[in-house]
Amino acid sequence: MDVAAALIAENESFAEVLRRADPATEVPTCPGWTFKHLLRHVGRGHWWAAQIVDDRLDGYLDPRDVRNGKPPDDADGAVDWLLGGARGLVEAVDRISGETPVWTFLGMRPAAWWARRRLHEVAVHRADAELALGGDFRLPADVAADGLTEWLERVVVQADSEHMPVAAGQAAVGNLRGRNGF
């Protein structure tokens, strides 16, 4: 799977959902959030990851300090900002090489890790948006399968870290199995 192309495509699909909705529309799967919150969360996340990669950071970047971290007030400008963030991340990864180590919330990882993480983040929030509108949500099979793989990899990494005891990781997988027949 071409992760960069999948990120751009998924982000464009999310943008199209956002264009169809009133920014004040509530998102039941994200209590207390509206479409405006979803757009800001996903867009700022893209710009945040792009800056981490572009600056080759080896430590945490406060999301409030992200260059281009706030969308314009007008709806079209905000969607363009969202689209620019994903493109900026892809361009940053290309500029420094996807193998260059950068900071992530799981420790140092190759820069390309961020494109994959952002792909799955936008996919989840596109699902939130489609559900809020009563729409149909579908993902390409390779993106869906990789999303599950990425999530399971994160559970294993976090279970091995000081931040999450192994029992918590096992409980998370057990809960997934119980709810989804996994």
C-alpha positions in Angstrom: 0.0 0.0 0.0 1.2 3.5 -0.8 0.7 5.1 2.6 1.3 8.7 1.3 -1.2 8.3 -1.5 -3.7 6.6 0.9 -3.3 9.5 3.4 -4.0 12.1 0.7 -7.0 10.2 -0.7 -8.5 9.6 2.8 -8.0 13.2 3.8 -9.7 14.4 0.6 -12.6 12.1 1.3 -12.8 13.5 4.8 -12.8 17.0 3.4 -15.7 16.2 1.1 -17.7 15.0 4.1 -16.9 18.2 5.9 -18.0 20.3 2.9 -21.4 18.7 3.1 -22.0 19.5 6.7 -22.8 22.5 8.9 -19.6 23.0 11.1 -21.9 23.1 14.2 -23.2 19.6 13.5 -22.6 17.4 16.6 -20.6 14.2 16.4 -22.2 11.6 18.6 -19.1 9.3 18.6 -17.0 12.2 19.9 -19.2 13.6 22.7 -19.1 17.4 23.0 -17.5 17.8 19.6 -18.9 19.3 16.4 -17.6 19.1 12.8 -15.6 22.2 13.5 -13.8 20.3 16.4 -13.2 17.3 14.1 -11.7 19.5 11.4 -9.5 21.4 13.8 -8.3 18.1 15.6 -7.4 16.3 12.3 -5.9 19.3 10.6 -3.8 20.4 13.6 -2.6 16.8 13.9 -1.4 16.8 10.3 0.4 20.2 10.8 1.8 18.9 14.1 3.2 15.7 12.5 4.5 17.7 9.5 6.5 20.1 11.8 7.9 17.2 13.9 9.1 15.6 10.7 10.2 18.8 9.0 12.2 19.9 12.0 13.5 16.4 12.7 12.4 16.7 16.3 13.6 14.3 18.9 11.3 15.5 21.6 7.7 16.5 22.2 6.1 19.4 20.4 3.2 21.1 22.2 0.4 21.2 19.7 -0.4 24.7 20.7 2.9 25.8 19.3 2.4 24.3 15.8 3.1 26.5 12.8 -0.2 26.8 10.9 -1.9 25.2 13.9 -5.2 27.0 13.5 -7.6 26.9 10.6 -9.0 30.0 8.9 -12.4 31.1 10.0 -14.1 30.6 6.7 -15.3 27.1 5.8 -13.5 26.8 2.5 -10.3 28.1 3.9 -10.5 25.7 6.8 -10.9 22.7 4.4 -8.0 24.0 2.3 -6.0 24.2 5.5 -6.9 20.6 6.4 -5.8 19.4 2.9 -2.6 21.4 3.1 -1.6 19.8 6.4 -1.7 16.2 4.9 0.2 17.4 1.8 2.7 19.1 4.0 3.3 16.0 6.0 3.8 13.9 2.9 6.2 16.5 1.5 8.1 16.7 4.8 8.6 12.9 4.8 9.8 13.0 1.2 12.2 15.8 2.0 14.0 14.1 4.9 13.5 10.5 3.9 10.9 8.3 5.5 13.6 6.4 7.4 14.9 9.4 9.3 14.2 9.0 13.0 11.9 11.5 14.6 9.9 11.8 17.8 6.6 10.0 18.2 4.5 9.4 21.2 5.9 5.8 21.2 9.5 7.0 21.1 11.8 7.6 18.1 10.4 6.1 14.9 11.1 6.6 11.2 9.5 9.7 9.8 7.2 7.7 7.6 5.5 6.4 10.8 3.7 9.7 11.0 2.1 9.4 7.5 0.7 6.0 8.5 -0.5 7.3 11.9 -2.3 10.2 10.3 -3.9 8.0 7.6 -5.6 6.0 10.3 -6.5 9.0 12.4 -8.3 10.7 9.5 -10.0 7.4 8.6 -11.4 7.1 12.1 -12.7 10.6 12.1 -14.1 10.3 8.6 -16.1 7.4 10.0 -17.2 9.7 12.9 -18.3 12.3 10.4 -20.2 9.9 8.1 -22.0 8.4 11.1 -23.0 11.8 12.3 -24.6 12.5 8.9 -26.2 9.1 8.6 -23.8 8.4 5.7 -22.2 5.2 4.5 -18.6 4.6 5.6 -16.3 2.4 3.7 -12.5 2.0 3.5 -10.4 0.2 1.0 -9.6 -3.3 2.4 -5.9 -2.7 2.5 -6.3 0.5 4.5 -8.8 -1.1 6.9 -6.4 -4.1 7.4 -3.4 -1.9 8.0 -5.4 0.2 10.5 -6.1 -2.9 12.6 -2.4 -3.9 12.3 -1.3 -0.5 13.3 -3.6 -0.5 16.3 -2.4 -4.0 17.4 1.3 -2.9 17.0 0.6 0.1 19.2 -0.9 -2.1 21.9 2.2 -4.3 21.9 4.6 -1.3 22.0 2.6 0.4 24.8 2.3 -2.9 26.7 6.1 -3.1 26.6 6.5 0.5 27.8 6.5 2.0 31.2 3.2 3.8 30.3 1.0 0.7 30.0 1.4 -2.5 31.9 1.1 -5.7 29.9 -2.2 -6.6 31.6 -3.8 -3.3 30.3 -2.7 -4.2 26.7 -4.2 -7.7 27.1 -7.4 -6.2 28.5 -7.7 -3.9 25.5 -7.4 -6.8 23.1 -9.8 -8.8 25.2 -12.3 -6.0 25.1 -12.0 -5.8 21.3 -12.6 -9.5 21.0 -15.6 -9.3 23.2 -17.3 -6.4 21.4 -16.5 -7.4 17.8 -16.2 -11.2 17.8 -12.5 -10.7 17.0 
